[in-house]
Amino acid sequence: MGELNRLTMTNNLIVFDVCGTLFKSNTSMDFLDFIFSDNNKYKKILALKKSFLGRVINKVSYKLLGLDLFRLLLTRLLKGQSLNDVSKQSKVFYEEFLTTKMITPIKNKLDNHLALGEDVILVSASYDFLIREIATQLNVRHFRASLMELNNELYTGKYERDNLKIKKN
């Protein structure tokens, strides 16, 4: 199971979006809130993001440059987090938070496609470690997500590949 690089189609390819389709959640932002809710830096960035000025700056940045500045700033908080710790946190996040946000009719459709032996892929602009955990929990073999940069098993807080840019284009 893993990140989609090469998928050999044997049947129909069934694609499921994760955030807002399979779960009532923006999984990246909800994950950051789950692990950093007591972090002062996180609280300050979030307060700025919610302010009128912050919303205007972010909207202009997204329209002109395709960049969600606050998403990038909040993602920077992952810098220095270990691959192992983030994997454990992702599992706890899935079990304690995401299971409560599952959209049951969509999950049932996903299960039906899997039962028919169809090739299912999860796609998202969310972090690869979250989508990997979701795919594992749902028995989905393939996924495509924003790839987070690692250096010596530590997250750098940067994207190696950001699927949000792909979604915009």
C-alpha positions in Angstrom: 0.0 0.0 0.0 1.2 3.5 -0.6 1.5 6.7 -2.4 0.3 6.3 -5.9 3.2 6.1 -8.4 2.1 3.5 -10.8 -1.3 1.9 -10.7 -2.1 -1.1 -12.8 -5.7 -0.9 -13.7 -7.4 -4.2 -13.7 -10.9 -2.9 -13.3 -12.5 0.5 -12.9 -10.5 3.2 -11.2 -12.7 4.7 -8.4 -11.4 8.0 -7.0 -12.6 9.3 -3.6 -11.7 12.8 -2.3 -11.1 12.8 1.4 -11.8 16.3 2.9 -15.4 17.2 2.7 -16.4 14.1 0.8 -15.4 11.1 2.9 -15.0 13.1 6.1 -16.6 16.3 7.4 -13.1 17.7 8.0 -10.3 19.6 6.5 -7.9 16.9 7.7 -4.7 18.9 7.7 -6.1 21.9 9.6 -8.0 19.6 12.0 -4.8 17.6 12.6 -2.8 20.7 13.4 -5.5 21.8 15.8 -5.5 18.3 17.4 -1.8 18.4 18.1 -1.0 22.1 18.5 -4.1 23.5 20.2 -2.1 24.5 23.3 0.9 25.9 21.3 1.1 29.7 21.6 2.6 30.1 18.1 -0.3 28.1 16.7 -2.8 30.2 18.5 -1.2 33.5 17.2 -1.2 32.3 13.6 -4.8 31.1 13.9 -5.9 34.4 15.4 -4.2 36.3 12.5 -5.8 33.9 10.0 -9.3 34.6 11.4 -8.8 38.4 11.5 -10.2 40.5 8.7 -6.7 41.6 7.5 -5.5 38.0 7.6 -8.4 36.8 5.5 -7.9 39.6 2.9 -4.1 39.0 2.6 -4.7 35.2 2.3 -7.4 35.7 -0.3 -5.2 38.0 -2.5 -2.2 35.7 -2.1 -4.3 32.6 -3.1 -5.8 34.4 -6.1 -2.5 35.9 -7.4 0.1 33.3 -6.4 -2.0 30.2 -5.7 -0.6 30.2 -2.1 -2.6 29.7 1.0 -0.2 31.6 3.3 -1.7 30.5 6.6 -1.7 26.8 5.5 2.0 27.2 4.8 2.7 29.0 8.1 0.7 26.5 10.1 2.4 23.6 8.3 5.8 25.1 9.4 4.9 24.1 12.9 5.6 20.5 11.9 9.3 21.4 11.6 11.4 19.1 13.8 8.6 16.6 14.4 9.8 13.0 14.0 8.3 10.7 11.4 7.6 8.2 14.1 5.8 10.7 16.4 3.7 12.1 13.6 2.7 8.6 12.5 1.6 7.8 16.0 -0.3 11.1 16.3 -2.0 10.4 12.9 -3.3 7.1 14.2 -4.7 8.7 17.4 -6.2 11.6 15.3 -7.9 9.1 13.1 -9.3 7.0 16.0 -10.3 9.9 18.3 -11.4 12.6 15.8 -11.8 11.4 12.2 -14.0 8.4 13.0 -16.5 11.0 14.4 -16.4 12.9 11.1 -17.0 10.0 8.7 -19.7 10.6 6.1 -21.4 7.2 6.3 -23.1 7.0 2.9 -19.8 7.8 1.2 -17.9 5.3 3.3 -20.5 2.6 2.4 -19.9 3.4 -1.3 -16.2 3.1 -0.8 -16.6 -0.3 1.0 -18.9 -1.5 -1.9 -16.3 -0.7 -4.5 -13.6 -2.4 -2.5 -15.8 -5.5 -2.0 -16.2 -5.6 -5.8 -12.4 -5.7 -6.2 -12.3 -2.4 -7.9 -9.2 -0.2 -7.8 -9.9 2.6 -5.3 -7.7 5.6 -4.8 -7.9 8.4 -2.1 -6.9 11.8 -3.3 -6.3 14.9 -1.2 -4.3 18.0 -0.8 -3.9 17.0 2.8 -0.6 15.7 4.3 0.6 12.3 3.0 1.0 10.9 6.6 -2.7 11.6 7.3 -3.9 10.1 4.0 -1.6 7.1 4.5 -3.2 6.5 7.9 -6.7 6.9 6.5 -6.0 4.6 3.6 -4.6 2.0 6.0 -7.7 2.2 8.3 -10.0 1.9 5.3 -8.1 -0.9 3.5 -7.5 1.3 0.5 -4.2 0.4 -1.3 -3.6 3.6 -3.2 -3.6 7.3 -2.4 -2.3 10.6 -3.7 -1.6 13.4 -1.1 0.6 16.4 -0.6 4.0 15.0 0.1 5.8 16.5 3.2 9.5 17.0 3.1 11.7 14.9 5.5 15.3 15.3 6.5 16.8 12.5 8.6 13.4 11.2 9.7 12.3 14.8 10.8 9.7 16.9 9.1 11.0 20.2 7.7 7.6 21.9 7.8 7.7 22.3 4.0 6.0 20.5 1.1 7.9 18.4 -1.3 4.8 18.3 -3.5 1.7 20.4 -2.7 -1.4 19.0 -4.2 -3.3 22.2 -3.4 -1.4 23.8 -6.2 -2.5 21.0 -8.5 -6.1 21.3 -7.4 -6.1 25.0 -8.2 -4.7 24.5 -11.7 
